[in-house]
Amino acid sequence: MGRALRFSGRVAIVTGAGSGIGRACALRFAAEGARVAVVDLNEASAAETAALIGGTALAVTADVSQEEEVRAAVAATIEAYGRLDVLHSNAAVLSRSVYGRDLDLVDMDVAVWDRTMEVNLRGAMLFIKHTVPLMTAGGAIVLTSSVSGLLGDTDHAAYGSAKAALMSLTRYTATMYGSRGIRCNSVAPGLVLTDIARAVMTPGRLAEKAAERVLPDACEPEDVAALVTFLASGEARCITGQTIVIDGGTTAHRPEHAIRQANGAS
Ligand SMILES: NC(=O)c1ccc[n+]([C@@H]2O[C@H](COP(=O)([O-])OP(=O)(O)OC[C@H]3O[C@@H](n4cnc5c(N)ncnc54)[C@H](O)[C@@H]3O)[C@@H](O)[C@H]2O)c1
């Protein structure tokens, strides 16, 4: 049986699937046979991803932080497809008004902290809450975390704290539902060159990121999609409760590596 059939007969929900990593994952699930519910806050971008997939895809507009909208999104998926096998909880608030203001902790606007937590963390919990009861043995959950949940930085403490909490949520979910044959893992990407990332990153910032990596190339959304679909597939049937870092080796080494790279040494 070919790899293209890993999700034949399966149904997947992907949140934040209107662009970037979520879109690439939704396209990959569909290419491998899944019927996909494309969930996003942005109605037009959800519709665009669904159109890229074609006939079988369902576009659902929902704010993942709002329980009634999550409940309705899951119900729409069941109404359309009659079953649910995979949840990829991937949405995060990356807007200028929230992520862009997640700066020094001393100046933290509590509204920025709360919105980050309610979208990035509560949103994942709500989708787990409303999808696990519908899953049978073989069901799989993948959360999109980040290397920001593993390492400190001089900004984005709310974002990084939410991403760290997702790693814990992964372990709790795996432990609670493992006996039912339901798995839960997360992926922790470093820089991923989505269209948005390409647009906002200056050449200087890209060079800094390159110096942090050990591999020459930055990750593309399709690289994350390959990992997410592997973790959601039966090929990963023995893997649960884990966070897999996908970062070109950014977190594989001591800081001296980046300093030497930046100084032009090999
Ligand atoms: N791109 C990177 O370098 C990178 C690195 C590490 C982790 N990540 C994570 O990957 C995931 C996807 O990020 P991306 O880079 O593809 O960003 P993106 O902005 O392209 O995609 C995020 C999507 O989530 C949607 N969204 C935002 N708030 C929402 C809400 N409340 N409800 C429903 N949908 C909502 C947006 O409309 C958007 O379509 C995020 O969890 C992000 O934290 C990205």
The ligand as a Tripos MOL2 file, in Angstrom:
@<TRIPOS>MOLECULE
LIG
   44    48     1     0     0
SMALL
NO_CHARGES

@<TRIPOS>ATOM
      1 N1          6.1480   29.9140   11.0580 N.am      1 LIG1
      2 C1          6.9940   29.6590   12.0350 C.2       1 LIG1
      3 O1          8.1990   30.0010   11.9610 O.2       1 LIG1
      4 C2          6.5500   28.8960   13.2560 C.ar      1 LIG1
      5 C3          7.5120   28.4350   14.1530 C.ar      1 LIG1
      6 C4          7.1150   27.7130   15.2840 C.ar      1 LIG1
      7 C5          5.7710   27.4770   15.4980 C.ar      1 LIG1
      8 N2          4.8470   27.9540   14.6180 N.ar      1 LIG1
      9 C6          3.4420   27.6680   14.9150 C.3       1 LIG1
     10 O2          2.8260   27.0960   13.7730 O.3       1 LIG1
     11 C7          1.4370   27.3860   13.7930 C.3       1 LIG1
     12 C8          1.0290   27.9770   12.4690 C.3       1 LIG1
     13 O3          1.7570   29.1960   12.2830 O.3       1 LIG1
     14 P1          2.0540   29.8150   10.8470 P.3       1 LIG1
     15 O4          3.4290   30.3000   10.8660 O.co2     1 LIG1
     16 O5          1.5690   28.9010    9.7970 O.co2     1 LIG1
     17 O6          1.1230   31.1270   10.9490 O.3       1 LIG1
     18 P2         -0.0610   31.6900   10.0460 P.3       1 LIG1
     19 O7         -0.3660   33.0500   10.5860 O.co2     1 LIG1
     20 O8          0.2740   31.5520    8.6010 O.co2     1 LIG1
     21 O9         -1.2630   30.7120   10.3880 O.3       1 LIG1
     22 C9         -1.9900   30.8060   11.5650 C.3       1 LIG1
     23 C10        -3.4550   30.6620   11.2210 C.3       1 LIG1
     24 O10        -4.2070   30.6230   12.4490 O.3       1 LIG1
     25 C11        -5.3680   31.3900   12.2570 C.3       1 LIG1
     26 N3         -5.8900   31.8550   13.5560 N.ar      1 LIG1
     27 C12        -5.3810   32.8330   14.3430 C.ar      1 LIG1
     28 N4         -6.1430   32.9810   15.4320 N.ar      1 LIG1
     29 C13        -7.1480   32.0760   15.3230 C.ar      1 LIG1
     30 C14        -8.2600   31.7510   16.1330 C.ar      1 LIG1
     31 N5         -8.5070   32.4220   17.2750 N.pl3     1 LIG1
     32 N6         -9.0960   30.7660   15.7230 N.ar      1 LIG1
     33 C15        -8.8840   30.1230   14.5540 C.ar      1 LIG1
     34 N7         -7.8370   30.3780   13.7550 N.ar      1 LIG1
     35 C16        -6.9870   31.3500   14.1340 C.ar      1 LIG1
     36 C17        -4.9540   32.5430   11.3570 C.3       1 LIG1
     37 O11        -6.0700   33.1370   10.7140 O.3       1 LIG1
     38 C18        -3.9900   31.8490   10.4010 C.3       1 LIG1
     39 O12        -4.6420   31.3560    9.2420 O.3       1 LIG1
     40 C19         1.2170   28.3020   14.9840 C.3       1 LIG1
     41 O13         0.7970   27.5200   16.0870 O.3       1 LIG1
     42 C20         2.5960   28.8730   15.2420 C.3       1 LIG1
     43 O14         2.7550   29.2740   16.5870 O.3       1 LIG1
     44 C21         5.2010   28.6600   13.4980 C.ar      1 LIG1
@<TRIPOS>BOND
     1     1     2 1
     2     2     3 2
     3     2     4 1
     4     4     5 ar
     5     4    44 ar
     6     5     6 ar
     7     6     7 ar
     8     7     8 ar
     9     8     9 1
    10     8    44 ar
    11     9    10 1
    12     9    42 1
    13    10    11 1
    14    11    12 1
    15    11    40 1
    16    12    13 1
    17    13    14 1
    18    14    15 2
    19    14    16 1
    20    14    17 1
    21    17    18 1
    22    18    19 2
    23    18    20 1
    24    18    21 1
    25    21    22 1
    26    22    23 1
    27    23    24 1
    28    23    38 1
    29    24    25 1
    30    25    26 1
    31    25    36 1
    32    26    27 ar
    33    26    35 ar
    34    27    28 ar
    35    28    29 ar
    36    29    30 ar
    37    29    35 ar
    38    30    31 1
    39    30    32 ar
    40    32    33 ar
    41    33    34 ar
    42    34    35 ar
    43    36    37 1
    44    36    38 1
    45    38    39 1
    46    40    41 1
    47    40    42 1
    48    42    43 1
@<TRIPOS>SUBSTRUCTURE
     1 LIG1         1 GROUP 0 **** ****
